[in-house]
Amino acid sequence: MALVVICGQPCSGKSTAAACLSEALRQTEPEPSVRTIDETSFHLSRNQSYANMTEEKNLRGVLRSEVDRSLSKDSIVIVDSLNSIKGYRYELWCLARAAGIRYCVVHCDVDEQSCRTWNVERCEREEPSYDDNIFEDLVRRFERPDSKNRWDSPLFELWPAKEGIDKSSTAMVDAVTYLTKKVDSKTRDVKILQPTIATQSARGSEANSLYEMDRATQEITNAIVEAQSRALGGPLNGVSLGPGIPTIDISRSVSLPELRRLRRTFIKLAGQTSLSGPPPPSDADSAKRMFVDYLNRELGSG
């Protein structure tokens, strides 16, 4: 139904705003399905997650992947994180567009000094807080949302330091209305993002390829295990997989852990190759032929 991106400086009240918005949405009729995705969902420490650029990039990747898996036309997903990089907010907007749902940004606009004070108070209460050097780095790199940007629109702004965070605030009421309003042909104030043909084709092709690759490699792994079981430890003269599929040329026993390792490596290599070349095969027979060729090379050199 919708993707909501909460953004703001560190210790600006984002989690409180996310919880408040979630509660307000659940009080509407009919009650929507609401899910909040944040660092604590994955038991991630905020200091460790933002310790360096690599850790921060990994964090954004984890959150983005979870958002992508969670988006549907039957639920509202709230992303409760810094979301401070405009390029990252654009990536989230692209996910919403590909899913064909509503999108909005809720900005907790708090001055830096208030954020510093709240961070110190959290530390004194032994609540999750930021180390000073990490806090200052995050404050320095924060990129404010701009409603002129597609990925920052519509923009609902809260001022927690001045007005607090309450379900009755104008921004909160407007956000709930935008997210729950019924849309028809005459609706002009609610925008449903429309996926492009290229986006739909890419997502569909990728999903089919991954599914067929996973299924085909698992079938071959099972066939090898079954053939070895029938041989009762004796020599194998290859494993036949049916017409149109090459024979697996193995003469030694291959353990299940080794087969699983080879399968994981093959799927990883196929995914990496598709980034710079053609996508993985979207039909089962092609995927099987590729995996058999890979096994014959790997097991033949062993």
DRENLO-87514 format. One record per residue (C-alpha): residue number from 1; x, y, z. Coordinates in Angstrom, 3 decimals. Layout:
PT_NUM_X_Y_Z
...
This chain:
PT_1_0.000_0.000_0.000
PT_2_2.759_2.478_0.877
PT_3_6.391_3.074_1.786
PT_4_7.142_5.706_4.441
PT_5_10.725_6.919_4.835
PT_6_11.517_8.521_8.199
PT_7_14.608_10.740_8.053
PT_8_16.439_13.179_10.286
PT_9_19.594_13.914_12.219
PT_10_20.776_11.348_14.788
PT_11_18.727_11.559_18.001
PT_12_16.036_13.718_16.410
PT_13_13.047_11.617_17.468
PT_14_12.717_9.426_14.372
PT_15_11.874_6.210_16.222
PT_16_9.294_8.032_18.330
PT_17_7.782_9.475_15.160
PT_18_7.726_6.039_13.504
PT_19_5.999_4.493_16.517
PT_20_3.497_7.360_16.688
PT_21_2.704_7.079_12.976
PT_22_2.324_3.309_13.238
PT_23_-0.104_3.648_16.140
PT_24_-2.099_6.349_14.355
PT_25_-2.386_4.213_11.223
PT_26_-3.615_1.218_13.226
PT_27_-6.438_3.344_14.622
PT_28_-7.887_4.005_11.171
PT_29_-10.675_1.991_9.567
PT_30_-10.154_-0.443_8.030
PT_31_-7.000_-1.118_10.034
PT_32_-4.042_-1.497_7.647
PT_33_-1.138_-3.890_8.062
PT_34_1.833_-1.808_9.259
PT_35_5.438_-2.924_9.576
PT_36_8.428_-0.894_10.813
PT_37_11.918_-1.772_9.571
PT_38_14.840_-0.407_11.586
PT_39_18.318_-1.291_12.856
PT_40_16.993_-2.946_16.014
PT_41_15.019_-5.383_13.821
PT_42_18.385_-6.943_12.977
PT_43_19.953_-6.449_16.427
PT_44_22.445_-3.957_14.984
PT_45_24.354_-1.544_17.203
PT_46_24.109_2.027_15.948
PT_47_27.754_2.764_16.781
PT_48_28.958_-0.360_15.028
PT_49_26.654_0.222_12.055
PT_50_28.044_3.720_11.464
PT_51_31.632_3.062_12.566
PT_52_32.953_3.463_9.004
PT_53_31.703_3.792_5.446
PT_54_31.828_0.037_4.808
PT_55_29.667_-0.771_7.830
PT_56_27.250_2.009_6.944
PT_57_26.978_0.780_3.361
PT_58_26.298_-2.741_4.611
PT_59_23.586_-1.423_6.929
PT_60_21.841_0.415_4.108
PT_61_22.040_-2.727_1.994
PT_62_20.435_-4.852_4.714
PT_63_17.625_-2.354_5.234
PT_64_17.036_-1.878_1.512
PT_65_16.848_-5.633_0.903
PT_66_14.359_-6.062_3.744
PT_67_12.248_-3.197_2.388
PT_68_12.264_-4.762_-1.074
PT_69_11.100_-8.101_0.349
PT_70_8.400_-6.475_2.488
PT_71_6.739_-4.137_-0.019
PT_72_3.290_-5.135_-1.196
PT_73_-0.046_-3.574_-2.070
PT_74_-1.528_-4.889_1.175
PT_75_0.690_-3.228_3.795
PT_76_2.371_-0.016_4.861
PT_77_6.137_-0.255_5.439
PT_78_7.873_2.370_7.604
PT_79_11.660_2.675_7.296
PT_80_12.940_4.026_10.612
PT_81_16.588_4.959_10.101
PT_82_18.715_8.043_9.435
PT_83_18.001_7.812_5.686
PT_84_20.238_10.845_5.509
PT_85_21.723_10.309_2.044
PT_86_19.547_11.616_-0.775
PT_87_20.877_8.943_-3.138
PT_88_19.673_6.271_-0.712
PT_89_16.240_7.882_-0.423
PT_90_16.124_7.789_-4.233
PT_91_16.837_4.036_-4.139
PT_92_13.948_3.530_-1.714
PT_93_11.704_5.646_-3.955
PT_94_12.645_3.385_-6.876
PT_95_11.576_0.336_-4.857
PT_96_8.214_1.956_-4.170
PT_97_7.808_2.842_-7.852
PT_98_8.633_-0.722_-8.913
PT_99_6.004_-2.008_-6.453
PT_100_3.394_0.484_-7.718
PT_101_2.516_1.934_-4.288
PT_102_2.337_5.265_-2.450
PT_103_5.464_6.881_-1.072
PT_104_6.196_9.720_1.322
PT_105_8.951_11.114_3.545
PT_106_8.535_12.186_7.172
PT_107_11.319_14.529_8.269
PT_108_12.090_15.111_11.957
PT_109_13.500_18.640_11.696
PT_110_15.543_19.287_14.850
PT_111_18.430_21.713_15.373
PT_112_21.851_20.138_15.900
PT_113_22.242_21.338_19.501
PT_114_18.994_19.717_20.604
PT_115_20.108_16.469_18.972
PT_116_23.424_16.663_20.859
PT_117_21.624_17.261_24.142
PT_118_19.269_14.321_23.578
PT_119_22.197_12.089_22.661
PT_120_23.999_12.966_25.921
PT_121_20.818_12.367_27.925
PT_122_20.355_8.947_26.330
PT_123_23.947_8.056_27.145
PT_124_23.451_9.095_30.790
PT_125_20.327_6.918_30.985
PT_126_22.356_4.068_29.448
PT_127_20.028_4.001_26.455
PT_128_21.256_3.444_22.880
PT_129_23.262_6.521_21.873
PT_130_26.027_7.578_19.502
PT_131_29.709_8.039_20.303
PT_132_30.685_11.700_19.953
PT_133_32.870_11.240_16.867
PT_134_30.211_9.173_15.069
PT_135_27.481_11.644_16.027
PT_136_29.444_14.619_14.656
PT_137_30.241_12.773_11.427
PT_138_26.584_11.887_10.854
PT_139_25.442_15.449_11.573
PT_140_27.995_16.813_9.105
PT_141_26.924_14.483_6.301
PT_142_23.165_14.808_6.684
PT_143_21.420_15.817_3.450
PT_144_18.121_17.539_4.140
PT_145_15.101_16.366_2.167
PT_146_13.714_18.772_-0.422
PT_147_10.086_18.480_-1.529
PT_148_11.164_19.530_-5.044
PT_149_12.825_16.131_-5.437
PT_150_10.626_13.234_-6.546
PT_151_12.182_10.992_-3.899
PT_152_11.437_13.502_-1.112
PT_153_7.826_14.151_-2.073
PT_154_5.333_14.392_-0.533
PT_155_7.266_15.660_2.470
PT_156_5.718_15.854_5.958
PT_157_7.813_17.808_8.456
PT_158_7.776_17.387_12.238
PT_159_9.515_19.678_14.739
PT_160_10.005_17.460_17.824
PT_161_12.142_19.983_19.755
PT_162_9.520_22.725_19.387
PT_163_6.210_20.899_19.260
PT_164_6.959_17.365_20.420
PT_165_5.597_14.349_18.552
PT_166_1.882_13.726_18.763
PT_167_-0.726_11.949_16.683
PT_168_-2.762_15.153_16.566
PT_169_0.025_17.260_15.003
PT_170_-0.726_18.641_11.553
PT_171_2.083_16.723_9.828
PT_172_1.078_13.430_11.450
PT_173_-2.605_13.864_10.576
PT_174_-1.725_14.823_6.999
PT_175_0.577_11.806_6.641
PT_176_-2.073_9.376_7.932
PT_177_-4.669_10.903_5.604
PT_178_-2.332_10.629_2.622
PT_179_-1.484_7.004_3.388
PT_180_-5.029_5.789_3.979
PT_181_-7.168_7.883_1.628
PT_182_-9.125_5.880_-0.913
PT_183_-8.057_6.631_-4.459
PT_184_-10.288_6.806_-7.513
PT_185_-10.148_8.413_-10.934
PT_186_-10.944_11.842_-9.478
PT_187_-8.273_11.799_-6.769
PT_188_-5.549_14.383_-7.386
PT_189_-3.836_14.827_-4.010
PT_190_-2.601_11.234_-3.622
PT_191_0.011_9.860_-6.000
PT_192_0.393_6.157_-6.680
PT_193_3.815_5.570_-8.202
PT_194_3.663_3.685_-11.480
PT_195_6.345_1.146_-12.390
PT_196_7.966_1.579_-15.778
PT_197_7.975_-1.242_-18.317
PT_198_11.747_-1.547_-17.902
PT_199_11.416_-1.852_-14.125
PT_200_8.683_-4.469_-14.327
PT_201_10.574_-6.514_-16.916
PT_202_13.827_-6.397_-14.960
PT_203_12.211_-7.415_-11.669
PT_204_10.180_-10.170_-13.292
PT_205_13.134_-11.518_-15.261
PT_206_15.411_-11.442_-12.228
PT_207_12.851_-13.197_-10.029
PT_208_12.238_-15.915_-12.634
PT_209_15.961_-16.438_-13.180
PT_210_16.733_-16.781_-9.489
PT_211_13.807_-19.143_-8.966
PT_212_14.744_-21.384_-11.902
PT_213_18.424_-21.357_-10.929
PT_214_17.644_-22.348_-7.360
PT_215_15.207_-25.076_-8.370
PT_216_17.383_-26.529_-11.134
PT_217_20.554_-26.721_-9.043
PT_218_18.648_-28.324_-6.183
PT_219_17.210_-30.972_-8.510
PT_220_20.674_-31.847_-9.791
PT_221_22.093_-31.999_-6.273
PT_222_19.288_-34.363_-5.247
PT_223_19.891_-36.511_-8.331
PT_224_23.591_-36.918_-7.486
PT_225_22.823_-37.804_-3.871
PT_226_20.217_-40.351_-4.988
PT_227_22.576_-41.918_-7.563
PT_228_25.330_-42.270_-4.971
PT_229_22.872_-43.818_-2.546
PT_230_21.843_-46.432_-5.135
PT_231_25.493_-47.210_-5.861
PT_232_26.016_-48.047_-2.162
PT_233_29.464_-46.469_-2.149
PT_234_30.543_-48.143_-5.374
PT_235_31.916_-46.343_-8.459
PT_236_29.650_-44.163_-10.576
PT_237_29.764_-44.091_-14.352
PT_238_28.183_-40.680_-14.533
PT_239_24.751_-39.391_-13.581
PT_240_22.158_-39.019_-16.317
PT_241_19.545_-36.289_-15.939
PT_242_17.350_-36.987_-18.936
PT_243_17.222_-35.952_-22.598
PT_244_18.839_-32.667_-23.542
PT_245_20.907_-32.449_-20.347
PT_246_24.598_-33.485_-20.367
PT_247_25.705_-36.364_-18.164
PT_248_27.487_-35.474_-14.939
PT_249_30.904_-37.090_-15.287
PT_250_31.846_-38.092_-11.769
PT_251_33.539_-41.298_-10.770
PT_252_34.184_-40.546_-7.099
PT_253_31.882_-40.063_-4.157
PT_254_30.974_-36.428_-3.549
PT_255_29.781_-35.498_-0.061
PT_256_26.610_-33.497_0.495
PT_257_28.526_-30.563_2.092
PT_258_30.762_-30.384_-0.988
PT_259_27.745_-30.425_-3.298
PT_260_26.111_-27.653_-1.302
PT_261_29.299_-25.589_-1.441
PT_262_29.560_-26.025_-5.212
PT_263_25.888_-25.121_-5.603
PT_264_26.246_-21.922_-3.557
PT_265_29.373_-20.900_-5.448
PT_266_27.725_-21.510_-8.828
PT_267_24.660_-19.401_-7.958
PT_268_26.913_-16.617_-6.666
PT_269_29.054_-16.663_-9.813
PT_270_25.974_-16.659_-12.043
PT_271_24.635_-13.612_-10.196
PT_272_27.930_-11.741_-10.474
PT_273_28.207_-12.509_-14.187
PT_274_24.714_-11.131_-14.815
PT_275_25.795_-7.735_-13.497
PT_276_28.143_-7.201_-16.435
PT_277_26.651_-9.597_-18.983
PT_278_23.441_-11.418_-19.852
PT_279_21.044_-12.348_-17.039
PT_280_20.952_-15.889_-15.655
PT_281_18.776_-18.329_-17.636
PT_282_15.059_-18.059_-16.940
PT_283_14.239_-21.662_-17.942
PT_284_15.068_-24.809_-15.973
PT_285_16.855_-26.776_-18.737
PT_286_19.309_-23.954_-19.482
PT_287_20.060_-23.565_-15.789
PT_288_20.633_-27.323_-15.475
PT_289_23.018_-27.391_-18.437
PT_290_25.036_-24.525_-16.996
PT_291_25.256_-26.173_-13.576
PT_292_26.235_-29.565_-15.075
PT_293_29.012_-27.898_-17.096
PT_294_30.230_-26.181_-13.932
PT_295_30.193_-29.444_-11.941
PT_296_32.046_-31.316_-14.664
PT_297_34.783_-28.672_-14.663
PT_298_35.058_-28.533_-10.889
PT_299_34.783_-32.249_-10.137
PT_300_36.844_-33.228_-13.159
PT_301_39.774_-31.136_-11.890
PT_302_39.513_-32.539_-8.361
